[in-house]
Amino acid sequence: MRRLFACLLAISLVTGSRAQFSAPVVKPVPHPIPGIERVLIIGIDGLRPDRLLIAHTPVIRDLMKQGAYTMWMQTVASANTLPSFTSMLTAVMPAKHGITWNKLLKFQAPEWPARPTLFEMAHQGGYKTAMVAGKSKFRHLDKPGTIDFVSVPAEDRATDQQVVVEAARVITELKPDVLFVHFPGVDTVGHAKGWGSSEQLAAIEEADACVGRLLAALDAAGTRSSTLIMLSADHGGAGLTHQADDARSRTIPWIAVGPGVKQGYDLTQSRDLMMRTEDTCATACYVLGLPIMPYFDGTPVTLAFKDPPAP
């Protein structure tokens, strides 16, 4: 079931469908972390760690108590949405995946990442994959035959509320093994009102509530206890924008919670662990029993787990 939902500036949803989940093949067994059968990656666009900690975010704070986290992960040098999230979902830097632009390019022949995405690797491993994103530029990740269900705006962007409604439906009805959900609202408000503004704090709190709705959907689907949840961002920002090689733009949060994950564990307790956004994809591959490719720039965050086997 492939479905594209279109979001115009007037924000009306236009939906079409084609394709369906392919016939399953044998998944990698056993998984290295007992109990983890699926992965949910939540990307909150523009979420700067210090603003996350200042805002009233009870849902995300509870995830921190339940799991392992850092407020010091580094995103790619350009600190832009599409290159950053592509690195998060391919485990390689932009020089390798080739997505160096930050908008939807309407070429006759679409441009896909030069390296396989997590969706493609998981799909080849027999997992059902899905993506619900709030910006049209994510269509560059929708390589045919790699994502079983896609919901991406045809033009411009959707709201966090529209994204969470669709994502919750996907979780409860389709129960994908690998799901990426992207919330655009914090970034939208940052560009309009400024990073650190009261309006952006309100947007962060709205995103927190949306994360709560995703967790409720996992509970309703009966899949939360078997899901590794990783929450992160693509960049932070300062003023009305985000800039390359600016610490306020490059520093992002990372939180992991699920079976076998240490509880309330600040990953900076390891002085030598320097985390980067590419580690998210590598960690997903690790827990799903997929190969850790030699070309990966990212590394599985095994420190987040209790007694993990070597990757």
Summary of the structure (lengths in Angstrom):
residues: 311
radius of gyration: 17.6
end to end distance: 33.1
largest distance: 50.6
contacts: 1113
relative contact order: 0.24
helix: 36%
strand: 20%
